[in-house]
Amino acid sequence: MFEIFTVIADWLAYGMLGLEPASRLGAAVHFFIEDTTKIFALLVVMIYVIAMARASLDLERVRAYLHKRHRLAGYFFGSGFGAVTPFCSCSSIPLFLGFTSAGIPLGITMAFLLTSPVINEVAVVMLWGLLGWKFTLAYVAIGMAVGIIGGMLLDAMRAHRWLQDFAAKAYQQAQAAAPQGSDDSGEPVPAKRLTLGDRHAFARDELKEIVGRIWKWIFIGVGLGAGLHGFVPEGWFAANLGAGQWWSVPAAVVAGLPLYSNATGVIPVLESLIGKGLPVGTTLAFCMSTVAASLPEFTLLKQVMQWRLLATVFLILLINFTIMGWVFNGIAPWLSIGGA
């Protein structure tokens, strides 16, 4: 299915540019061309299709709906909603405040917030194209589990007590009132039905907005991946960063904390690190730490969380990413990915 992108990369790198396939520069340029063309082609199609499907989603109706569901179903919904929305943690904060202002239990809101930066349609499309459906399916399942488990733990701790004062006040007021978007009886107000033209306009604008926001991350991420692919000697990472020892996973999680990227920018790096021999779980732990638990992102989350909640979320993520890394190292042979 994706052979056309290899053909394009062969033609441009080895034909038009005249680079040698066996050279480091040739390998790096070929990797860069193949991955960027593949990623952009998939993104244009998938973002538009998913945006068309999401165009009629009424957030207020969603909030009202969640008030009537069993709490466990709410965690799944919160995590699933985070998985299909193209936000990083910083851009998720306004929606996080909207959920708390609507009185939705904090655990459901946190399930959304923890899942959103790790999984989105961009990450899924890129992983599917670069590493295959097995890896993508496992990544989505375990990524959603992180959000669901984290949300359940935070609800059990009654973590809503640790919101910043303004957010806690809005949450408490909403808990005592009917959901926004509902009538006096608590029934959700019907959402406005969009025409096909309206949905197309929404999808077109979302496509432009998302691609406009992430294109530089694609080039940066693929560029770093290409550099690793072409210029780092084969086996260097496996030899120097561990060959699956238990300690290599938590070490990778800690190493990712000072860095910041989003799922779009980090996935090509993930692909290159796996290709260079770093175990898949160790690589994933490092990348997820960079995306969802980095110090820059937690500085932004301090706007809405007290230190106690921030530290609790931080610890939950570090533990979950470490466990996830160990799990992926264990199932790597089934995924048919190098680094096992």
Buried (B, 14 or more C-beta within 10 A) or exposed (E): EEEEBBEBBBEBBBEEEEBEEEEBBBBBBBBBBBBBBBBEBBBEEBBBEBBBEBBBEBBBBBBBBBBEEEEEEBBBBBBBBBBBBBBBBBBBBEBBBBBBBBBBBBBBBBBBBBBBBBBBBBBBBBBBBBBEEEBBBBBBEBBBBBBBBBBBBBBEBEBBEBBBEEBBEBBEEBBEEBBBBBEEEEEBEEBEEBEEEEBBEBBEEBBEEBBEBBBEBBBBBBBBBBBBBBEBEEEEBBEEBBBBEEEBBBBBBBBBBEBBBBBBBBBBBBBBBBBBBBBBBBBBBBBBBBBBBBEBBBEBBEEBBBEEBBEBBBEBBBBBBBBBBBBBBBBBEEBEBBBB
